[in-house]
Amino acid sequence: MPKHYLLYVEQPYSFAILRPIQDAIRANGDKACWFITKRSGIANGLLEGEQQLKNIEDVKNFNPCAVFVPGNVVPDFFPE
């Protein structure tokens, strides 16, 4: 069964940092989804084939085994 990983975006530069991680996750046969904060001001910076989780309930249902974030903060209610 594939593992699930969350890619957390607060800043526009996050996409360039997280995409190589997404590529490695996919190459391993696992799944990555994106969560873009509303406060980031980014309506949608995703490419074709990238999946966005729209709300906290979606994240909880996705149940990621890890959250990747190119910064210092990730919500403490996300799975660790």
Order of alpha helices (4+ residues) and beta strands (2+ residues): beta-alpha-beta-alpha-beta
